[in-house]
Amino acid sequence: MQAFAERQPLLRAAQRESVARQGLEEALRSLHRSTLELLRRSLPSGLGFALAVQAAFAFALLGGAWAVERQWLDGARLVAVLVLLVRFIEPLAQLTHLDQALRGAWQALDTLLRVFALAPLHSPEPGERPHDASLAAEAVELRLEDGRALLEDISLRLEPGSLNVLVGPSGAGKSSL
């Protein structure tokens, strides 16, 4: 979602068939597929573990009721044992969530390691130091891949401390400017 939000100006300016938009959509589809795969792998083990914990508690409950019926155990002790059992089972049930969180953390770590393994981008030499905090642009132009002009021959100067507002319909190039 962050990649999608960061590319909003590009998406507004680009047509549906543009290479940039197709690359972003493929990245989002890939993220969706990997998230679904993570859920598919973790769901059966999480459900199986939760079912085993609940089955163990049900077995203890039924066994305790049977022992009380046979008078091998009195009711007060059964209640005490079941309360203790519940206190021990709660942390076990939380392990299911911890497992899912760890899987998500490993996936995030893997993504970070792949990003860190990429070659650094070339950074140009720093330019001239600005004399003040104004911003100037001359003859700015932005064209779509098909050659249509989104912005054409835009010149402006924004003085420090001034209030400047860009107004226009969606897709007019405000964000791109």
C-alpha positions as CSV (number, residue, x, y, z in Angstrom):
1,M,0.0,0.0,0.0
2,Q,2.9,2.4,0.7
3,A,4.3,1.8,-2.8
4,F,0.8,2.5,-4.2
5,A,0.4,5.7,-2.2
6,E,3.9,6.9,-3.1
7,R,3.2,6.5,-6.8
8,Q,-0.2,8.4,-6.9
9,P,1.1,11.3,-9.0
10,L,2.5,8.8,-11.5
11,L,-0.7,6.8,-11.6
12,R,-2.8,9.9,-12.2
13,A,-0.6,11.0,-15.1
14,A,-0.1,7.5,-16.6
15,Q,-2.5,5.7,-18.8
16,R,-3.7,2.2,-17.8
17,E,-1.3,0.6,-20.2
18,S,1.8,2.4,-19.2
19,V,4.9,0.5,-18.3
20,A,5.3,2.2,-14.9
21,R,1.7,1.5,-13.9
22,Q,2.0,-2.1,-15.1
23,G,5.1,-2.5,-12.9
24,L,3.4,-1.1,-9.9
25,E,0.3,-3.3,-10.4
26,E,2.5,-6.4,-10.8
27,A,4.4,-5.5,-7.5
28,L,1.0,-5.1,-5.7
29,R,-0.2,-8.5,-7.1
30,S,3.1,-10.1,-6.0
31,L,2.7,-8.7,-2.5
32,H,-0.9,-10.0,-2.5
33,R,0.1,-13.4,-3.6
34,S,2.9,-13.7,-1.0
35,T,0.6,-12.6,1.8
36,L,-2.0,-15.2,0.7
37,E,0.7,-17.8,0.6
38,L,1.9,-16.9,4.1
39,L,-1.7,-17.2,5.3
40,R,-2.2,-20.6,3.6
41,R,1.0,-21.9,5.2
42,S,0.3,-20.6,8.7
43,L,-3.4,-21.2,9.0
44,P,-3.4,-25.1,9.1
45,S,-0.7,-25.3,11.7
46,G,-2.3,-22.5,13.8
47,L,-5.7,-24.1,13.6
48,G,-4.2,-27.6,14.3
49,F,-2.4,-26.3,17.4
50,A,-5.5,-24.5,18.7
51,L,-7.6,-27.6,18.1
52,A,-5.0,-29.8,20.0
53,V,-5.0,-27.4,23.0
54,Q,-8.8,-27.3,23.1
55,A,-9.0,-31.1,22.7
56,A,-6.6,-31.5,25.6
57,F,-8.7,-29.2,27.8
58,A,-11.9,-31.0,26.8
59,F,-10.2,-34.4,27.6
60,A,-9.2,-33.1,31.0
61,L,-12.7,-31.8,31.6
62,L,-14.4,-35.1,30.6
63,G,-11.8,-37.1,32.5
64,G,-12.3,-35.0,35.6
65,A,-16.1,-35.3,35.4
66,W,-15.7,-39.1,35.1
67,A,-13.3,-39.1,38.1
68,V,-15.8,-37.1,40.2
69,E,-18.6,-39.5,39.1
70,R,-16.6,-42.5,40.2
71,Q,-15.8,-40.5,43.5
72,W,-12.0,-40.7,42.8
73,L,-11.9,-36.9,42.9
74,D,-14.1,-34.4,44.7
75,G,-15.7,-31.5,42.9
76,A,-13.6,-28.8,44.6
77,R,-10.3,-30.4,43.6
78,L,-11.6,-30.8,40.0
79,V,-12.5,-27.1,39.9
80,A,-9.0,-26.2,41.2
81,V,-7.3,-28.5,38.7
82,L,-9.4,-27.0,35.8
83,V,-8.7,-23.5,36.9
84,L,-4.9,-24.2,36.9
85,L,-5.3,-26.0,33.6
86,V,-7.0,-23.0,32.0
87,R,-4.2,-20.7,33.4
88,F,-1.6,-23.0,31.7
89,I,-3.6,-23.3,28.4
90,E,-4.1,-19.6,27.9
91,P,-0.3,-19.0,27.1
92,L,-0.3,-22.0,24.9
93,A,-3.2,-20.7,22.9
94,Q,-1.3,-17.3,22.5
95,L,1.6,-19.2,20.9
96,T,-0.5,-19.5,17.8
97,H,-0.6,-15.7,17.4
98,L,3.1,-15.5,18.2
99,D,3.9,-18.0,15.5
100,Q,2.0,-16.0,12.9
101,A,3.8,-12.8,14.1
102,L,7.2,-14.5,13.8
103,R,6.4,-15.7,10.3
104,G,5.4,-12.2,9.3
105,A,8.6,-10.8,10.9
106,W,10.7,-13.3,9.0
107,Q,9.0,-12.3,5.7
108,A,9.6,-8.6,6.4
109,L,13.3,-9.4,7.3
110,D,13.7,-11.3,4.1
111,T,12.3,-8.4,2.1
112,L,14.7,-6.0,3.9
113,L,17.7,-8.2,3.2
114,R,16.8,-8.4,-0.5
115,V,16.6,-4.6,-0.6
116,F,19.9,-4.2,1.2
117,A,21.5,-6.6,-1.3
118,L,20.6,-4.3,-4.2
119,A,23.4,-2.2,-5.7
120,P,23.2,1.4,-4.5
121,L,21.9,4.0,-7.0
122,H,24.3,6.5,-8.4
123,S,24.0,9.9,-6.8
124,P,25.0,12.9,-8.8
125,E,27.3,15.5,-7.4
126,P,25.6,18.2,-5.2
127,G,24.6,21.2,-7.2
128,E,24.9,24.9,-6.4
129,R,23.9,26.0,-2.9
130,P,20.7,28.0,-2.9
131,H,20.9,31.7,-2.0
132,D,17.5,31.8,-0.4
133,A,14.5,29.6,0.3
134,S,12.6,30.5,-2.9
135,L,11.7,27.9,-5.5
136,A,11.8,28.7,-9.3
137,A,11.0,26.6,-12.3
138,E,11.2,27.6,-16.0
139,A,9.6,26.0,-19.0
140,V,8.6,22.9,-17.1
141,E,7.1,20.2,-19.2
142,L,5.7,16.7,-18.5
143,R,4.6,14.3,-21.2
144,L,2.9,11.0,-21.0
145,E,4.4,7.9,-22.7
146,D,2.2,8.4,-25.7
147,G,3.6,11.9,-26.2
148,R,0.6,13.9,-24.9
149,A,1.6,16.9,-22.8
150,L,0.3,16.9,-19.3
151,L,2.2,20.0,-18.3
152,E,3.7,22.4,-20.9
153,D,5.8,25.5,-20.7
154,I,5.1,26.1,-17.0
155,S,7.2,28.8,-15.3
156,L,6.9,29.9,-11.7
157,R,8.7,31.5,-8.8
158,L,7.6,30.8,-5.2
159,E,8.9,33.3,-2.7
160,P,9.8,32.3,0.9
161,G,6.9,32.7,3.3
162,S,4.3,33.1,0.5
163,L,1.1,31.1,0.3
164,N,0.7,29.3,-3.0
165,V,-2.3,27.2,-4.1
166,L,-2.5,24.8,-7.0
167,V,-6.1,24.3,-8.1
168,G,-7.4,22.0,-10.8
169,P,-9.4,18.9,-11.6
170,S,-8.1,15.4,-10.8
171,G,-5.4,14.3,-13.2
172,A,-4.5,17.9,-14.3
173,G,-0.9,17.5,-13.1
174,K,-1.0,19.3,-9.7
175,S,0.9,16.5,-7.9
176,S,3.3,16.1,-10.7
177,L,4.1,19.8,-10.7
